[in-house]
């Protein structure tokens, strides 16, 4: 089971995206975002853990989002 309340560090309050392999809807959503199959997402989580950035790196060899996109995303959530 994943702890969706864990934050990346206590001081920043940002919760990293995690993939819940216990939820077929979550797996399908991430498969669509990463343009891979549900099985590839499930296998990748088994290999590297449930952090979405780690799964993306494992599947693609690089992250598709840039740092500035992630900063913008966090800024939107903080507003």
Secondary structure as UniProt FT lines:
FT   TURN            4..5
FT   TURN            10..12
FT   TURN            21..22
FT   HELIX           24..34
FT   HELIX           38..48
FT   HELIX           52..60
FT   HELIX           67..78
//
